[in-house]
């Protein structure tokens, strides 16, 4: 299996994210918005407010770009929420040539960057619904990109993160296996 780089959501590095990484692959790097500092947010609103006030998506994309520039072996990217949206921007700019594929879960901010065209194959796992926009409409808009595959989950935004109020253990288990399938599908 190739290397895996996980791009975290707004919670950053957590024990739950490290556990997910351990379950998926042996060669995993985690990139987070706080560059390894453990934040211990109490809830999603606190994490979101902090992220927006102190960083923002553009700065997160810069962090990812800088850290991924050092890649020298084939890797896959896996992102959650804001991490998925950051991956979308990264693979639409000048991604490191060592990126085999990207997998993004519920990247709701992608809707603001539809002018971006991914240069790397990406599978986007869309949630059941979003409060601020139509998931089906976004999926339809994204379906015009030849490198984009859309999958619809029957779970809400955050279902893979035990820190989210939308965490769903059944969905987590199901999509943990799906991630492994997707990663194995590009192995040499």
Beta strands, then each sheet from edge to edge (+ up, - down):
strand 1: 3-7
strand 2: 28-31
strand 3: 75-80
strand 4: 99-105
strand 5: 122-126
strand 6: 148-152
sheet 1: 2+ 1+ 3+ 4+ 5+ 6+
end
